[in-house]
Amino acid sequence: MVAAAETPILLFTDIDEPGLNTLEVYERRGGYQSLRRALAMTPEEVLEQLKASGIRGRGGAGFSMGTKVSFLPKGSMDKYLVCNADESEPGTFKDRELMQKTPHTLIEGLIIASYAAGTNRSFIYIRGEYELQADMLDAALHEARSAGFLGENILDSGHSLSLVVHRGAGAYICGEETGLLDSLEGKRGNPRLKPPFPALQGLYQGPTLINNVETLATVPAIIRMGGEEYAKLGVETSTGTKLVSVSGHVQRPGNYEIELGIPSREIIYGLAGGPPEGREVKCWFPGGSSSPVLKAEDLDVPYDFNSLAQAGTMLGSGAIIVVDDSTPILDVAMKVAKFYRHESCGKCTPCREGTNWTVKMLERIDAGEATPMDLEIMASVQEHIIGNCLCVLGDAMAMPIGSIIAKFKDELEAHMEAARLRGGLNGAAASETALAAQGALDA
Amino acid sequence: MPRPEPRAISFTIDGREVQAPENAMLVDAAKHGDVEIPVFCYEPKLGQPVGACRMCLVEIEGIPKLQTGCSTPVKDGMVVYTESERVKTAQQSVVEFLLINHPLDCPVCDKGGECPLQDITFGWGGGISRFIEPKRHFVKPLELSPLIAIDRERCILCYRCVRYSQEVAEDYQLVLLERGAHSYVSTFDGHPYVAPFSGNIIELCPVGALTSRPYRFRARPWDIEGAGSVCTLCPAQCNVTVTVRDERALRILQRDNAEVDDGWLCDKGRFGYQSFHVDERVTQPLVRDGGALRPVSWERALAEASACLERAGAQTGAIAAGGATNEEGHLLARLMREGLGSPHLDSRRAGALPLDLHRALGEPRLQAKVADLEFAHAVLVLDAEPVNDAPILDLRLRKGVRRHGLKLAVASPHKSLLDANAALSVRYAPGAGAAFAAALAAALSGTADAEQLARDAGAEPDAVSELATLLSGADASGEDAGSEETAPREVVVLWGERLTAGPVGAAGARALLGLADGLGVAGVDGAGLLEVPAFANGRGLREAGVLPNAGPGLAEPGPVTATASGNGNGHGTATPPARDAHEIAAGLAAGDLSALYLLHCDPLRDLADRELWERALAGASSVIAHASFLTEGIREHANVVFPAEVYAEKEGTIVHPDGRLQRLRPAIAHAGDVRAEWRVIAELALRIGLDLDVLSGTMASQRLFDAVPFYAGLELEEIGGRGVRWQERDAAAAFPAADAAVASGAGSARADEGAKPSLRAEPGVTLEPGPDGADFAGWRSVWDAPEVEYSPALEFLFPRENPVLPLSYSGGGKT
């Protein structure tokens, strides 16, 4: 993979080294040294390093990892560490590459985190579609276990850890931490009410620490460099490096490791090569399909948690999706809305009904059967979803759709008008599509 | 576990300061300030809130996002707004979302008019619809079971029914299938949802998605009235509301009483009302004429019956059972003792116990309450199967285990449905309940012969001692032990009447008292014994004096007198030895007795030893019965049949197994020519020269309260709609004490050498099902009843509903 020349490489060190997925190569390249170093410290000292690093969760919510670890109650009860590898956010594919090419980095980070958090049982919940990655993790686990990095009394430290790779069955909602826990327990993967938060009552009602793959995979680097040193990377409140998955209309899509705080333009144009010749960026999702869209004029926003939040969007999982001017914005909205309608678990009202309603309205716009008033209704529906749901899946549709309605109102109205004028055949055809969709729903 | 004692705090809601119990959920706390927060999915009876419907969103100062009031515990000083613009918008939007896929077919919906979705839409909705897209469509309605129809279009996916199935009934049959807007409630593979408590989901449903098939399209809410009563179809005596239209019962709803039923009903109680209005029901007096029962006038039937009774005089036996009220039992006892000079009457399935044992077992200090089943440290279910004997207690025990850390132990001769929830299940030989109780009592007191006693009962000695450890709490971990220093351990023994039935009954009762003694439950609040009698009002009838050896209030019975001229030997002579049910049968068979008076009892169905009773009925010269249905024994043997009232027609009181007097009030008019049964008994008494001086139902109750010392001063008003436990009244002090040796359990079965051999499990006990589904000794499940058989909707449950393999075991009654 290509990285900006001056960017420090932490996660993607030797990422293209052949055989890095094996323990032999990984150890030859300095693997598991951080683990040894961490086990020589006390758990509290390790936790201090994590706190000092300032690392924020890489899964989407961006919550400080060190703080999260410290929420776990002390005591001898069964505590769990769960790695969320259900990477399902459209546009996000960074964890896949990490797990496929350097599974031991994740395992090492996980062991260190479990040591700091005092958990003795851990799971990697990996999305079912990642068959290859799950197989490679299983193979790596086997190696790690044989080498004594897992199991009872790891490296004579007194710390024990069991680790199981659990494959999901393909639901986006199982990437939501409490839905993941239900699924892991063998139940239907539905989000739970919070509070109680998983740190107090999570898996099997025990205290549970849940972290993203990338977050845990960064831990060995933090221990290697020291938390304070790590915190010098990036910008204040967004420390360290981040893997960014760039996709969409760019010339060089892929995963890039960047230092947080660099201008977004540098990622999209510099690393990924920008849109194909002769096209312009129309809009871009800075953090996966659930982040509100930005337009071309926002390309100079620094790519870090706070700057993006100030721009009214979010860093999310670090998945940049670029849309160029060849694509109607309605298609983008439709794609997003249909995804979330399909993935809504149905437990809470606003998300279940709101996603469904939004798709139907978008279809009506495309069919030329809508009026500008429908845009207002659609916008208000998004407002009614945001913040009122049981989990953030509803918001994940409402935020980008809301931002699209706000920022591309003219284009949507033009689209609507054009579709209406086309009317006749096209309109009827679209209605038929809607009816067919309805039929499928009935069946 | 000790019950929580909430502290009162004050918080501000919509600008007003309100007192509420700390940590109550906001929707409940708000009610203390007369503020209603609308809810759909919230239902405390289902356990922890899930926050799924989002209807209860409220604004709390200091929290940026709106919070669900159903899941936010109220804290001191909290400031809550339920009427701010933000909240109103959110509530309106949730209603709008819920309605977009709802068919709005209220005019043809059974729920219309009593529908929370309608009410909340009216109260909190926006009043307009912006949704013009096609709605979601499903095939409707589907049969979820023979009792329940499901309309998936109306469903708002609140999860109540699914949670009920998973977390209350624990039958795990209902699930949500598919995802998002496609979700729907169903069962695995579309199997019918058949379970003992399935009907509760109809009432839980906040919309018209789950409807009762027997009730569908029978009435609209403005056609009907609700009348509170108590179901007497089994000893659990759940509180119900009868839905009445044109003097017919159309539906039975729960009438939440946490001290009795916790707001649930079993399907028998919920759908058995259909049997009130079927053609098979006896609704006019019948007299045997030319070999067949023929309808006659009341005059003719009463004349016939009084002539029979006059003829038989003191050679009359009487049995009261089923849902006969205390008043009816009391009047019957007076008719027998004062009118006919006969002391032969009983209300127990397999005969009475010595009076001292009745008293010792009824001792107020030993009685546990129903709610104790939920909050006790440990409960032992002994020789009873709640689903079959008093169904609703099954849910209470499950709740205790699931939510309050109750340790449940089951001791039974066969597999129990509660085994999965039990911390320990112990098996013993069929029929060896009494022996098992003795073995357990011995294990608790640590006597040397404990092992031998366990083996005699056909139980594993190790399992018995493990059970003793569990019940006594000797294994309690550190945290448990700490609390014990301050509070005594609360243990409840839920025992079935069969434990004290038949030849080993007295030994069983002594063993039980020994067990109570060993567990130290006497006088401990929240601990004690709780009997499941064989008959719905078993306890009440005994207290009213329907026992051969006890008068009202378990007093020594006075000498009998006779006003009737009959040829009985009670005339002017000494009182003959009183016969209990078993001896009445023997007497009839041998020709010592000639007449039998049956109140809500068919001996062939309800009493022990069918073979003896067949001979008894054949030998009786006259049989007078109050019956609703012509079951086998009545059809073949009764000379006079008075049509019996069903509970919805009755006036009177009954006593719950835990001593709660409950009041029956007429909800519907008498069917056909049915008359109040207290009136029939009083009329008969008058005809044989005894004036019982009862002119109304209230007078009948008053006579009873005057006659039973520990009911003294009671009035119907005091009983009210919730009932009152007599043990909690001052008059309870008048309960006759048992002989000290008996009451302390000193005379336990172990010491009773005479009883010991008979306690031993008999080798080669048969394990085949008994005739027509009853077990060997004729103990029937409450589901095996005419009310189930004759209710069209329940019929499908009748022969098959036998959740436990009907293993035969001799619970006594063998001669």
Interface residues (C-beta under 8 A of the other chain):
Chain A: A171 R188 L193 R341 H342 E343 S344 C345 G346 K347 C348 T349 P350 R352 E353 G354 T355 N356 W357 K360 M361 R364 I377 V381 H384 G387 N388 C389 L390 A434 L435 Q438 L441 D442
Chain B: Q48 P49 V50 G51 A52 C53 R54 M55 L57 K65 L66 T68 S71 T89 A90 S93 V94 E96 F97 L98 I100 N101 R130 F131 E133 P134 R136 H137 F138 I156 L157 Y159 V175 L176 E178 R179 G180 A181 H182 S183
